[in-house]
Amino acid sequence: MTTLQDCRALDAQDPLRPLRDHFTLPEGVIYLDGNSLGVAPKAVAARVADVVQREWSQDLIRAWNSAGWVDLPQRLGNQLAPWIGAGPDEVVCTDTTSINLYKVLSAALNIAREDAPQRKRVLSERSNFPTDLYIAEALCRERGLELVLLEPEEIAAALQDDVAVLMLTHVNYRTGAMHDMAAITAAAHARGILTIWDLCHSAGAVPVHLNAANADFSIGCGYKYLNGGPGAPAFVWVHPRHTDRFWQPLAGWFGHAAPFEFTPEYRPAPGIRRYLCGTQPIISLSALQCGLAVFDAATPLGGMQALRTKSLALTDLFIRLVEERCAGHGLGLATPRAHAQRGSQVCLTREYGPHAPPLRGSLPPEGAVTALGRPGGGDSGAYAIVQALIARGVIGDFRAGDNGKHLDILRFGFTPLYIGFEDVWNAVEHLKQVLDTGEWQRAEFNQKQAVT
Ligand SMILES: *Cc1c(COP(=O)(O)O)cnc(C)c1O
């Protein structure tokens, strides 16, 4: 059996321990939701204040030059590039993931239309993050293409000659399952299919090698593992073989070769800068820069390899402790046990529907309501368990199950930059208490809020 002392010993040996001091972590909180909104770097308040008070308030419009605002998206892209296996001047930080997906999917479809006009399908996964599917659905409608949604095990067989683009999220947001980017990209290319990889749950969390995998396009999020702040600018990478082939569809003036010539005709900038659209959000980019700076500090401590080693140790420990200490409460595991298939999160499951596990614990079930109001009841309790944990300061989140499998998800992200092994122990101790006492059945934990 693993003990609290074992966990403390692991923290004492952790080479990444100093990185925790780069973040503001509220007292009494164990934050296991860095996969949804990363924590605030300590440097961010002073940096944003400086941007507002000095660069903006004093330098005013001169700051576009004097403070280097004008090329901030490229500079941040270069800072991020080594962490996703991209080269210099191949990445820009800009816009949102959804918007960047629209740009790269359009570009990919333009290339496919020119090279292989008979290809009329776009493939993705049914369990992909919905915004990715919505953007793809809208583009497919616009262009008369078919969006085909697959289960993971159906992907290989679906790579056929009528497919233009395969669009996948590298680490699944709901289960934490990770694809083999190099193998899938190679299989897609063998059939002439372009690949788009969404790195929202990968960038800063797991090793990514876009160039080595020979991927075609990639996008990802700034506010999750990169700790860029709520709504932080996202990023976009395009393989150099494609960058200059097409305009991206949102051909705004910041992507123009010479925006300050103010010419009536659009002339795209060479390289990745053409993926910028309009005037950039400098304050938000400056906050993201503080998130990326922590990764610079991680480099001398072992870089991504050290982060990955610790991340796997954290998720292994969490799985082991839940199994040792929370058995008998109807919890399952949605995240793969194989390291090669696991991101940096662990998703536990509870079943809903007619076969939902019986309500347990010492509290009477009166007052307990069906959190999701699913017809026929049979609530999984997953939402309420997560709420009860949050009330105790253990912040994870809940994701509703898809109807096929009748499993709701309790999701816990483990960010190796600031989560320690003792945190994992304490989180599982709270989970055990919430389950053993039936605390989660209280009415207050069963009121559904707008953001889960
Ligand atoms: C978080 C996330 C997004 C978010 O997109 P936004 O446009 O930034 O809101 C998109 N895709 C995936 C896979 C995500 O995990």
Ligand as a Chemical Component Dictionary entry (heavy atoms), coordinates in Angstrom:
data_LIG
# 
_chem_comp.id                   LIG 
_chem_comp.type                 NON-POLYMER 
_chem_comp.pdbx_formal_charge   0 
_chem_comp.three_letter_code    LIG 
# 
loop_
_chem_comp_atom.comp_id 
_chem_comp_atom.atom_id 
_chem_comp_atom.alt_atom_id 
_chem_comp_atom.type_symbol 
_chem_comp_atom.charge 
_chem_comp_atom.model_Cartn_x 
_chem_comp_atom.model_Cartn_y 
_chem_comp_atom.model_Cartn_z 
_chem_comp_atom.pdbx_ordinal 
LIG C1 C1 C 0 -10.439 23.608 -24.932 1  
LIG C2 C2 C 0 -10.567 23.131 -26.321 2  
LIG C3 C3 C 0 -10.976 23.992 -27.346 3  
LIG C4 C4 C 0 -11.349 25.403 -27.018 4  
LIG O1 O1 O 0 -11.537 26.189 -28.132 5  
LIG P1 P1 P 0 -11.711 27.758 -27.960 6  
LIG O2 O2 O 0 -11.953 28.240 -29.305 7  
LIG O3 O3 O 0 -10.427 28.269 -27.348 8  
LIG O4 O4 O 0 -12.825 27.996 -27.012 9  
LIG C5 C5 C 0 -11.026 23.487 -28.636 10 
LIG N1 N1 N 0 -10.698 22.207 -28.906 11 
LIG C6 C6 C 0 -10.307 21.355 -27.936 12 
LIG C7 C7 C 0 -9.940  19.948 -28.284 13 
LIG C8 C8 C 0 -10.248 21.783 -26.620 14 
LIG O5 O5 O 0 -9.869  20.933 -25.668 15 
# 
loop_
_chem_comp_bond.comp_id 
_chem_comp_bond.atom_id_1 
_chem_comp_bond.atom_id_2 
_chem_comp_bond.value_order 
_chem_comp_bond.pdbx_ordinal 
LIG C1 C2 SING 1  
LIG C2 C3 SING 2  
LIG C2 C8 DOUB 3  
LIG C3 C4 SING 4  
LIG C3 C5 DOUB 5  
LIG C4 O1 SING 6  
LIG O1 P1 SING 7  
LIG P1 O2 DOUB 8  
LIG P1 O3 SING 9  
LIG P1 O4 SING 10 
LIG C5 N1 SING 11 
LIG N1 C6 DOUB 12 
LIG C6 C7 SING 13 
LIG C6 C8 SING 14 
LIG C8 O5 SING 15 
# 
